[in-house]
Amino acid sequence: MPTSTLVIIAIYIGFGLLEFLRSDLLSKPEQTRDDAIVEIVGGVMLLMFTQPAIIAGVSLGMGALAPEWQGVLSNLNVFAAILLFVIGDDLTQYWWHRASHSTHWLYNLHRAHHDARYMSIRLTYRNNLFYYAMMPGIWISAVLVYLGLGWVYAGYLVVKLAVIIGAHSDVAWDKPLYRIKWLSPVMWVVERTISTPATHHAHHGRHADDPAVNYKGNFGNLLFFWDVLFGTAKITRTYPQSFGVENLPPSGWGQQLAWPIVPENKEYPDGEEPAAAPATA
């Protein structure tokens, strides 16, 4: 097993232990049996099948079409290589994520990530199975790996996953740092550079009238800078009162994982249909 994979597992276990000890990792507020199914199946499929299959498929395809390109960037300057991943993976993921909150079709592929009524590292890979299979950043990264940048990709993923896992955890690492006055200038830079629990929790907030919520913004994954640059950032240093989605019919684990194979539920429980427009309108 690659060293980078072991480091990512260690980071995940570390945040998992924090949640287990401080906020009960396995028993979150308002969780259902469907939540566990979606999180386990979604995570296993991405890590064990989708991402490896894309990387292997791209390697085979490019090996047949352009064998002379294999490893052509292996001697590229490390900072230039990192920049290629930041743009090819993280920037494209920002726009993919933003588009997923702007169109009904793409939102159905992403809704599983928001259906949970809690924050946790458990949400890190929680998405529809087709969401990751179609994500441009994974395909672009696979091409860069074929071109010889696999060594950079390993380190890039360690940093990115450390940030993303930490941003989803309900043990907010940034919260105590905001209380230290002399750190305020440092945190001002940090929260405008990478995703933090405060900025990412805002994106998962349930109610639009909660001042800490920015459901139609704060799309950044590794870099929150994209939100600052493109005008979708909201920074409050506070946390939503509740999490999930509002103004939408409930969805089961089948719809969350396998829409459009499993049809979308358009019926509200009796007497619960809201007057407001759906969250994706």
Protein Blocks (a to p, Z undefined) as FASTA:
>chain_A
ZZklmmmmmmmmmmmmmmmmmnopmlcghiafklmmmmmmmmmmmmmmmmmmmmmmmmmm
mmmmmmmlgoklmmgcfklmmmmmmmmmmmmmmmmmmmmmmbfklmmmmmmmmmpgcdcf
klmmgccfklmmmmmklmmmmmmmmnopmmmmmmmmmmmmmmmmmmmpcbdfklmmmmmm
klmmmmmmmmmmbccfklmmmmmpmblklmkbcfkgokbfklmmlmmmnopaccehiacf
becdehiacddfklmmmpckbccdfbdcehiacfbdcfkZZ
